[in-house]
Amino acid sequence: MTDLRAAVGRADLVRLLRACPESAPALAHQLGYRVQAPRQEGKADSSPGAAPATSKPDASAPAAAPLPPAHIWRVAEEEQRALPAATPPERPAPLPPEGGDVLAIPPTPELTPWPALWPRLFNLIAEELPSHAPDVPRLVRTLATGRPLTHVPRRLRKRWPERLALWIDRHVDLVPIWADQDAIRWRLDHLVPDLVEQLERPDFVPRSGQTALLLGDLTSLPRARQRAREAEARQARVAALTARPADVPGWRSAPWQTPLAHAGTAETRAHRLLALVAGAVYLRPADLRALRMTLPAAEADVTTELDVWQHRDVAARAPDGMVLDPTVARRWRRLGLDAQDTLARLHADLPLTIRAAEALVGSASPDFPSALAYFEQLLAHIRAGDLAALADVARHTSAQLASAIDRHPELKETISQLWVAGHPEPDTAVPEGIDPSKASLIRPGEATDLHLLHAEGALRLAAEPPQGIRLAGLRSTQPVAWVGQGGARQQQRLRE
């Protein structure tokens, strides 16, 4: 007789006992089960004629709580469906041209106009030479004190130096003032006959009898006081046109911009500018300057620019521009302080993908419908088989677009599919609002064997049989995509 215990479980035996109590022993024997003898509650007396021992219930013991009903699962029906014949999807319309140039460098507004800047710069580096005109006050003081007049004192006149060492600090922390450095370098090249330019900090060494001018931030220059002592020992002069006001012994310094920002602390001023910057997917140094200039002078100046550029929330920065961390940018965008009109004007020369992404994450943009249509068309190309070519675009834009779900919940499915297309790794952290179950629409997996399990009081579907009672083995009739969220792939729980 065939052993049926591999196909019939104890749940079927329970159903037999309920349906046919009189014939249950015979059927159980055919299923491979046997009736056990009843257990002896107490130890029987072996002496002949002794009465059987009986156990008395303990009246002081509390009554046992009723057990909760148990769910016993059973596969009652199995059906295999044939998939319809696969039809190739219709080819979507070509994507519009990107246009623009992400590496284009727009002109940066002047930090300080040249007519207001050159007097303070001239006082820093000017040479003093005797003129032909006598210095009358000095001449009178000499004669009045009765000292001998050995020579006629001459008045001193100032001029631009004949030779100048120009120290241009091109550290990445100072990218917002690089354009201002270039503008002053061009001016001095026409004013100083012998101009020696040095761009690296290790080369900022004073020479004997030399005049050196630093263009940068004196507060962040390493070994500033040591360089001043070296200059004094070599009878040289060091001066600085500094973005942040500084008072370092041995240096003659002047602020690049007259400091006017005094409202709140430096941190609160930087946070206000960050709220404007967060509306941009990609920001160039000129854009940062233009956004800062939309704020009152008392709330932001060049030091605020540098604070934002060097902020911990910046995910990437380079001479071309900077990108905020998408998760942090989402928090700033929720404040609703984005300057959408200003960004649209500043980024008119950028590629279409960047402009469309900024139109979706902004609070209110007239380009919202066209931007949404562009990303839906991009998604249609991905589903049609262009995933490899568009994966990078989907990865970079979808992380930023997740914040658009806060204002437009209807975009959740579209943005989730874009995010899945750009993030194939199963252990990637999923942003708030993204639905990773859309993976099967973008990147279906291969057909696989599945296991139906009874574990932890619920039905579970797993690719590998973990701990639990296996009810059935299934073979998928269509591709199955397993999605992981912040960790390894997990077995999927079914609704009861």
C-alpha positions as CSV (number, residue, x, y, z in Angstrom):
1,M,0.0,0.0,0.0
2,T,1.3,3.5,-0.8
3,D,2.3,5.5,2.2
4,L,-0.1,8.5,2.1
5,R,1.5,10.3,5.0
6,A,3.7,12.3,2.6
7,A,0.6,13.8,1.0
8,V,-1.9,13.8,3.9
9,G,-1.3,15.7,7.1
10,R,-2.7,15.7,10.6
11,A,-5.2,18.4,9.5
12,D,-6.9,15.9,7.2
13,L,-7.1,13.3,10.1
14,V,-8.8,15.9,12.3
15,R,-11.4,16.5,9.5
16,L,-12.0,12.7,9.3
17,L,-12.6,12.5,13.0
18,R,-15.2,15.3,12.8
19,A,-17.0,14.0,9.6
20,C,-17.0,10.2,10.3
21,P,-16.4,9.5,14.0
22,E,-17.6,5.9,13.7
23,S,-15.3,4.9,10.9
24,A,-12.4,7.1,11.8
25,P,-10.2,4.3,13.4
26,A,-10.3,2.2,10.2
27,L,-9.6,5.2,7.9
28,A,-6.8,6.4,10.2
29,H,-5.2,2.9,10.0
30,Q,-5.2,3.2,6.2
31,L,-3.6,6.6,6.4
32,G,-0.8,5.1,8.5
33,Y,-1.9,6.1,12.0
34,R,-2.7,3.9,15.0
35,V,-4.8,4.3,18.1
36,Q,-2.8,4.8,21.3
37,A,-3.8,3.2,24.6
38,P,-5.2,5.7,27.1
39,R,-2.8,7.0,29.6
40,Q,-2.9,6.0,33.3
41,E,-3.5,9.1,35.5
42,G,-2.3,7.4,38.7
43,K,-0.1,4.4,39.6
44,A,-2.3,1.2,40.0
45,D,-2.0,-1.0,43.1
46,S,-0.4,-4.4,42.1
47,S,-2.0,-6.3,45.1
48,P,-5.0,-8.5,44.1
49,G,-8.5,-7.1,45.0
50,A,-7.2,-3.6,45.5
51,A,-9.4,-0.8,44.2
52,P,-8.0,1.3,41.3
53,A,-6.4,4.6,42.3
54,T,-8.2,7.7,41.3
55,S,-6.9,11.3,41.2
56,K,-8.8,14.0,42.9
57,P,-8.9,17.5,41.4
58,D,-7.2,20.2,43.4
59,A,-9.9,22.8,44.2
60,S,-7.3,25.5,45.0
61,A,-5.7,25.4,41.5
62,P,-6.9,28.1,39.2
63,A,-9.0,27.1,36.1
64,A,-6.9,26.9,32.9
65,A,-7.5,29.7,30.4
66,P,-9.2,28.6,27.2
67,L,-6.8,28.2,24.3
68,P,-7.2,30.5,21.3
69,P,-8.6,28.8,18.2
70,A,-5.8,27.5,15.9
71,H,-5.7,28.2,12.2
72,I,-4.9,25.1,10.3
73,W,-4.2,25.9,6.6
74,R,-4.6,23.5,3.8
75,V,-4.3,23.8,0.0
76,A,-7.8,23.1,-1.2
77,E,-7.4,23.9,-4.9
78,E,-4.6,24.3,-7.4
79,E,-4.9,26.0,-10.7
80,Q,-2.3,26.7,-13.4
81,R,-2.9,29.5,-15.8
82,A,-1.2,30.0,-19.1
83,L,0.2,33.4,-19.9
84,P,-1.1,35.2,-23.0
85,A,1.3,35.4,-25.8
86,A,3.9,38.2,-25.2
87,T,3.4,41.1,-27.4
88,P,6.2,43.6,-27.8
89,P,5.3,47.0,-26.4
90,E,4.8,49.9,-28.7
91,R,7.8,52.1,-29.1
92,P,7.2,55.4,-27.4
93,A,7.9,58.7,-29.1
94,P,11.6,59.9,-29.1
95,L,12.6,61.9,-26.1
96,P,13.0,65.6,-26.6
97,P,16.6,66.8,-26.9
98,E,18.3,67.6,-23.7
99,G,19.9,70.9,-24.8
100,G,21.9,73.1,-22.6
101,D,25.3,72.4,-21.1
102,V,25.7,71.3,-17.5
103,L,29.4,72.4,-17.6
104,A,28.7,75.9,-18.8
105,I,29.9,78.6,-16.4
106,P,27.6,81.6,-16.2
107,P,29.0,85.0,-15.2
108,T,29.1,85.5,-11.4
109,P,27.8,88.8,-10.1
110,E,30.5,90.9,-8.6
111,L,31.1,90.6,-4.9
112,T,32.2,94.2,-4.7
113,P,32.3,96.6,-7.7
114,W,35.8,97.6,-8.8
115,P,35.3,101.4,-8.1
116,A,34.6,100.5,-4.5
117,L,37.2,97.8,-4.2
118,W,40.4,99.3,-5.7
119,P,41.0,101.9,-2.9
120,R,41.2,99.3,-0.2
121,L,43.3,97.1,-2.4
122,F,45.6,100.0,-3.3
123,N,46.1,100.8,0.4
124,L,47.1,97.2,1.1
125,I,49.9,96.8,-1.5
126,A,50.9,100.3,-2.5
127,E,54.6,101.3,-2.4
128,E,55.7,104.6,-0.8
129,L,58.3,106.7,-2.7
130,P,59.6,110.3,-2.1
131,S,58.3,112.9,-4.5
132,H,59.8,116.2,-5.6
133,A,57.4,118.3,-3.4
134,P,58.8,119.2,0.0
135,D,57.1,117.9,3.1
136,V,56.3,121.2,4.8
137,P,55.0,119.8,8.1
138,R,58.1,117.7,8.7
139,L,60.3,120.7,7.6
140,V,58.6,123.0,10.2
141,R,58.9,120.5,13.0
142,T,62.6,120.1,12.3
143,L,63.3,123.8,12.3
144,A,61.1,124.4,15.4
145,T,62.9,121.9,17.5
146,G,66.3,123.4,16.6
147,R,67.6,120.2,15.0
148,P,70.1,120.6,12.1
149,L,68.5,120.4,8.7
150,T,70.7,117.9,6.7
151,H,68.2,117.5,3.8
152,V,64.9,118.8,2.7
153,P,62.2,116.2,3.5
154,R,60.1,115.2,0.6
155,R,56.4,114.2,0.6
156,L,55.8,110.5,0.1
157,R,53.6,109.3,-2.8
158,K,52.0,106.0,-3.3
159,R,51.9,103.9,-6.4
160,W,51.1,100.4,-7.5
161,P,54.1,98.1,-6.8
162,E,56.5,97.3,-9.6
163,R,56.6,93.6,-8.4
164,L,53.9,91.6,-6.6
165,A,53.5,88.0,-5.6
166,L,49.8,87.2,-6.0
167,W,48.8,84.2,-3.8
168,I,45.4,82.9,-5.2
169,D,44.0,80.4,-2.9
170,R,42.1,77.9,-5.2
171,H,41.0,75.5,-2.4
172,V,37.7,73.8,-3.1
173,D,36.2,75.4,0.0
174,L,36.6,78.8,-1.7
175,V,34.9,78.0,-5.1
176,P,32.2,80.7,-4.5
177,I,34.9,83.5,-4.8
178,W,36.9,81.9,-7.6
179,A,35.3,84.3,-10.2
180,D,36.1,87.3,-8.0
181,Q,39.7,86.1,-7.8
182,D,39.9,85.9,-11.6
183,A,38.5,89.4,-11.9
184,I,41.1,90.9,-9.6
185,R,43.9,89.0,-11.2
186,W,42.9,90.4,-14.6
187,R,42.9,94.0,-13.1
188,L,46.3,93.6,-11.4
189,D,47.8,92.2,-14.5
190,H,47.3,95.6,-16.2
191,L,48.4,97.6,-13.1
192,V,51.5,95.7,-11.9
193,P,54.4,95.2,-14.4
194,D,55.9,92.1,-12.7
195,L,53.1,90.0,-11.4
196,V,54.0,86.5,-10.1
197,E,50.9,84.2,-9.6
198,Q,50.9,81.2,-7.3
199,L,47.8,79.0,-6.9
200,E,48.8,76.3,-4.4
201,R,49.1,76.8,-0.6
202,P,52.5,75.2,-0.3
203,D,53.9,77.8,-2.7
204,F,52.8,80.7,-0.5
205,V,56.3,81.5,0.9
206,P,57.4,85.1,1.3
207,R,60.6,86.0,-0.5
208,S,63.2,88.6,0.6
209,G,62.0,92.2,0.1
210,Q,58.8,90.9,-1.6
211,T,55.3,92.2,-1.4
212,A,52.7,89.3,-1.4
213,L,48.9,89.6,-1.6
214,L,46.6,86.8,-0.6
215,L,43.2,86.5,-2.4
216,G,41.1,84.1,-0.3
217,D,40.1,83.6,3.3
218,L,42.8,84.5,5.8
219,T,40.9,82.7,8.6
220,S,41.3,79.3,6.8
221,L,44.9,79.7,5.6
222,P,47.2,77.2,7.4
223,R,50.2,78.6,9.2
224,A,49.1,82.2,8.7
225,R,51.1,83.6,11.7
226,Q,54.2,81.6,10.8
227,R,54.1,83.0,7.3
228,A,53.9,86.5,8.8
229,R,57.0,85.9,11.0
230,E,58.9,84.6,8.0
231,A,58.0,87.7,6.0
232,E,59.2,90.0,8.9
233,A,62.5,88.1,9.1
234,R,63.0,88.5,5.3
235,Q,61.9,92.2,5.3
236,A,58.9,91.3,3.2
237,R,55.3,92.4,3.4
238,V,52.2,90.2,3.4
239,A,48.7,91.5,2.8
240,A,45.3,89.8,2.4
241,L,42.0,90.6,0.7
242,T,39.9,88.1,2.7
243,A,36.4,86.9,2.3
244,R,35.9,86.6,6.1
245,P,37.1,89.5,8.2
246,A,40.3,88.6,10.0
247,D,42.9,90.2,12.3
248,V,46.1,88.2,12.2
249,P,49.3,89.7,13.7
250,G,51.8,90.5,11.0
251,W,49.2,90.7,8.2
252,R,47.6,93.8,6.6
253,S,44.1,92.7,5.7
254,A,40.9,94.2,4.3
255,P,37.5,92.6,3.9
256,W,36.5,91.7,0.3
257,Q,33.0,92.8,1.0
258,T,31.9,95.3,3.7
259,P,30.3,93.0,6.3
260,L,26.6,94.0,6.7
261,A,25.0,90.7,7.8
262,H,24.0,91.0,11.4
263,A,20.5,89.5,11.7
264,G,20.7,86.3,13.8
265,T,23.6,84.1,14.0
266,A,25.8,82.8,11.2
267,E,24.1,79.4,11.4
268,T,20.6,80.8,11.1
269,R,21.7,82.9,8.1
270,A,23.1,79.9,6.5
271,H,19.9,77.9,7.1
272,R,17.8,80.6,5.5
273,L,20.0,80.4,2.3
274,L,19.9,76.6,2.4
275,A,16.1,76.8,2.3
276,L,16.4,78.6,-1.1
277,V,19.2,76.4,-2.4
278,A,17.2,73.2,-1.7
279,G,14.9,74.0,-4.5
280,A,17.7,73.3,-7.0
281,V,18.7,69.9,-8.1
282,Y,22.1,71.2,-9.2
283,L,23.6,74.6,-8.2
284,R,26.6,76.4,-9.7
285,P,28.6,79.0,-7.9
286,A,27.0,81.8,-9.9
287,D,23.5,80.5,-8.9
288,L,24.5,80.5,-5.3
289,R,25.6,84.1,-5.5
290,A,22.4,85.1,-7.3
291,L,20.2,83.4,-4.7
292,R,22.1,85.0,-1.9
293,M,21.6,88.4,-3.4
294,T,17.8,87.9,-3.3
295,L,18.0,88.1,0.5
296,P,18.4,91.4,2.4
297,A,22.0,92.4,3.1
298,A,21.4,92.1,6.8
299,E,20.5,88.4,6.4
300,A,23.3,87.1,4.1
301,D,26.7,88.1,2.7
302,V,29.7,86.4,1.2
303,T,30.4,84.6,4.5
304,T,27.0,83.1,4.3
305,E,27.8,81.8,0.8
306,L,30.9,80.1,2.1
307,D,29.0,78.6,5.1
308,V,26.5,77.0,2.7
309,W,29.1,75.8,0.3
310,Q,31.0,74.1,3.2
311,H,27.9,72.9,5.0
312,R,27.7,69.3,6.1
313,D,24.4,68.8,4.1
314,V,26.3,69.2,0.8
315,A,26.6,65.7,-0.7
316,A,29.0,66.7,-3.5
317,R,30.9,69.9,-4.5
318,A,33.3,70.7,-7.3
319,P,34.4,73.8,-9.2
320,D,31.4,73.3,-11.5
321,G,28.8,73.2,-8.8
322,M,27.3,71.4,-5.8
323,V,24.5,69.0,-5.0
324,L,22.7,68.8,-1.6
325,D,22.0,65.5,0.0
326,P,18.5,64.5,-1.4
327,T,17.2,63.5,2.1
328,V,18.3,66.7,3.7
329,A,17.2,68.8,0.7
330,R,13.7,67.2,1.1
331,R,13.6,68.5,4.7
332,W,14.5,72.1,3.6
333,R,12.0,72.0,0.7
334,R,9.2,71.3,3.1
335,L,9.7,74.8,4.5
336,G,8.3,76.2,1.2
337,L,11.0,78.9,0.8
338,D,12.2,77.9,-2.6
339,A,12.8,80.7,-5.2
340,Q,11.2,78.9,-8.2
341,D,11.1,81.9,-10.5
342,T,14.7,82.8,-9.9
343,L,15.9,79.2,-10.4
344,A,13.9,78.9,-13.7
345,R,15.6,82.1,-14.9
346,L,19.1,81.0,-13.8
347,H,18.8,77.5,-15.1
348,A,17.4,78.2,-18.5
349,D,20.7,77.1,-20.1
350,L,20.8,73.8,-18.3
351,P,19.8,70.4,-19.7
352,L,16.1,69.5,-19.9
353,T,16.2,66.8,-17.2
354,I,17.5,69.1,-14.6
355,R,14.9,71.8,-15.4
356,A,12.1,69.3,-15.4
357,A,13.2,67.8,-12.0
358,E,13.3,71.3,-10.4
359,A,9.8,72.0,-11.8
360,L,8.4,68.9,-10.0
361,V,10.2,69.5,-6.6
362,G,9.3,73.2,-6.5
363,S,6.3,74.5,-4.6
364,A,4.5,76.0,-7.7
365,S,5.9,76.0,-11.2
366,P,4.1,76.8,-14.4
367,D,6.2,74.1,-16.1
368,F,4.8,71.3,-13.8
369,P,2.6,69.7,-16.5
370,S,5.3,69.6,-19.2
371,A,7.9,68.3,-16.6
372,L,5.5,65.5,-15.6
373,A,4.9,64.5,-19.2
374,Y,8.6,64.4,-19.8
375,F,9.3,61.9,-16.9
376,E,6.3,59.8,-17.9
377,Q,7.8,59.6,-21.4
378,L,11.2,58.7,-19.9
379,L,9.6,55.9,-17.9
380,A,7.9,54.6,-21.1
381,H,11.3,54.3,-22.7
382,I,12.6,52.4,-19.6
383,R,9.7,49.9,-19.8
384,A,10.3,49.5,-23.5
385,G,13.8,48.2,-23.0
386,D,16.0,51.3,-22.6
387,L,16.8,50.7,-19.0
388,A,20.6,50.3,-19.5
389,A,20.8,53.6,-21.3
390,L,18.6,55.6,-18.9
391,A,19.6,54.0,-15.5
392,D,21.9,56.8,-14.6
393,V,19.4,59.5,-15.4
394,A,16.7,57.6,-13.3
395,R,19.1,57.1,-10.4
396,H,20.2,60.8,-10.1
397,T,16.8,62.3,-10.7
398,S,14.5,59.9,-8.7
399,A,16.4,60.5,-5.5
400,Q,15.6,64.2,-5.8
401,L,12.1,63.7,-7.1
402,A,11.1,61.7,-4.0
403,S,10.4,65.1,-2.3
404,A,7.8,65.9,-4.9
405,I,5.5,63.2,-3.4
406,D,5.1,65.4,-0.3
407,R,3.1,68.0,-2.3
408,H,1.8,65.7,-5.1
409,P,0.9,62.2,-3.7
410,E,-0.5,61.2,-7.2
411,L,3.1,61.1,-8.4
412,K,4.0,58.2,-6.1
413,E,3.7,55.4,-8.7
414,T,5.6,57.3,-11.4
415,I,8.5,58.3,-9.1
416,S,8.6,54.9,-7.5
417,Q,9.1,53.3,-10.9
418,L,11.9,55.8,-11.7
419,W,13.6,55.1,-8.4
420,V,13.4,51.3,-8.9
421,A,14.9,51.7,-12.4
422,G,17.9,53.6,-11.0
423,H,18.5,51.5,-7.9
424,P,18.8,47.8,-8.6
425,E,20.7,46.9,-5.4
426,P,18.4,45.2,-2.9
427,D,20.1,46.7,0.2
428,T,19.6,50.4,-0.9
429,A,17.8,52.5,1.7
430,V,14.3,53.3,0.3
431,P,13.3,57.0,0.7
432,E,10.1,58.0,2.3
433,G,7.1,57.6,0.0
434,I,8.8,55.3,-2.5
435,D,7.0,52.0,-3.2
436,P,9.7,49.4,-4.0
437,S,7.0,46.8,-5.0
438,K,7.0,48.5,-8.4
439,A,10.2,46.6,-9.2
440,S,8.2,43.9,-11.1
441,L,7.0,46.6,-13.6
442,I,10.6,47.7,-14.4
443,R,12.9,44.8,-13.7
444,P,11.1,41.4,-13.6
445,G,13.0,38.5,-12.3
446,E,13.2,34.9,-13.6
447,A,10.5,32.3,-12.9
448,T,11.3,30.4,-9.7
449,D,10.2,27.8,-7.3
450,L,8.2,29.1,-4.3
451,H,7.2,27.6,-1.0
452,L,3.9,28.1,0.8
453,L,4.6,28.0,4.5
454,H,2.6,28.2,7.7
455,A,4.8,30.1,10.1
456,E,4.0,32.5,13.1
457,G,0.3,32.0,12.6
458,A,0.2,33.2,9.1
459,L,0.8,32.1,5.5
460,R,4.1,33.1,4.0
461,L,5.5,32.8,0.6
462,A,9.3,32.3,0.4
463,A,11.9,31.5,-2.3
464,E,13.8,29.3,0.2
465,P,12.1,27.1,2.9
466,P,12.9,28.7,6.3
467,Q,11.5,27.5,9.6
468,G,7.8,26.7,9.5
469,I,5.4,24.1,8.2
470,R,5.6,23.6,4.5
471,L,2.1,23.3,3.0
472,A,2.9,23.2,-0.7
473,G,5.5,23.9,-3.3
474,L,4.6,26.2,-6.2
475,R,6.1,26.8,-9.6
476,S,5.6,30.4,-10.8
477,T,4.0,30.7,-14.2
478,Q,5.2,34.3,-14.7
479,P,8.3,36.2,-13.6
480,V,8.5,37.0,-9.9
481,A,10.5,40.0,-8.6
482,W,11.7,39.8,-5.0
483,V,12.2,43.2,-3.4
484,G,14.4,44.0,-0.4
485,Q,14.0,47.2,1.7
486,G,17.0,48.2,3.7
487,G,18.4,44.7,4.0
488,A,18.4,41.2,2.6
489,R,15.4,39.9,0.6
490,Q,12.6,38.9,3.0
491,Q,9.9,36.3,2.6
492,Q,6.6,38.0,1.6
493,R,3.7,37.7,4.0
494,L,0.2,37.0,2.7
495,R,-3.0,38.4,4.0
496,E,-5.2,36.0,5.8
